[in-house]
Amino acid sequence: MGQKVCPTGLRIGITENWRSRWFATKDKFGELVVEDEKIRQFIKRNYYFAGVPKIEIERTREQVTVIIHSARPGLLIGRKGVEVDRLKADLEQLTGRTVDVSVIEVPKPELSAQLVAENVAQQLERRSSFRQVLKKAADVTMDAGADGVHIGISGRLGGSEMARKVDTVRGRIPLNTLIARVDYGFAVAKTKYGTIGVKVWINKGQIPPGTKMPEEPQDAPNA
């Protein structure tokens, strides 16, 4: 049997930071994990159009800080912050806690594996040729400065009777090199013939010696 490890979980604490950063006692831990998942599902479901590849959550005793990475922060913030205020109110109603929302812009969406996977899935749902979709997505990612990209799709491609898997690989994808900044994303395309899974790995190069965590952009808009 294959021994498969989540590419993100493998790099937590090395090149990836924790998505949820808080401490809780044993009796509260499970409740807060479920609450985190509800927050992420609510944001992805209602603000999918804003291109949200990652949602980070920090907690104090009664306050929840939600950090949303977005490729289109203007749509998420809204005119004079109306949309982000509405989101904050919805999250406070969902959790029953004080919520603070911060929005960080994704500088290069073409280098975000989750956004690339969602883009491929959307094009497959529009019945675009899967070979052309894979080729274009790989070319755009490499042109944006990636050291390597691997896109895999599986399912009833093109409406075929039997499910199959097709992969496109460009450059280097060193999955076992932990100092390599390999981003991973997954999305599902719901087509007429069934669901098609999309997996994307993007190699952004190695982190400099002595650096544990990659720095996030500091000049991003906050709300």
Secondary structure by P-SEA (a helix, b strand, c coil): cccccccccccccccccccccccccccaaaaaaaaaaaaaaaaaaacccccccbbbbbbcccbbbbbbbcccccccccccaaaaaaaaaaaaaacccbbbbbbbbcccccccaaaaaaaaaaaaaacccaaaaaaaaaaaaaaacccbbbbbbbcccccccccbbbbbbcccccccccccbbbbbbbbbbccccbbbbbbbbbcccccccccccccccccccc
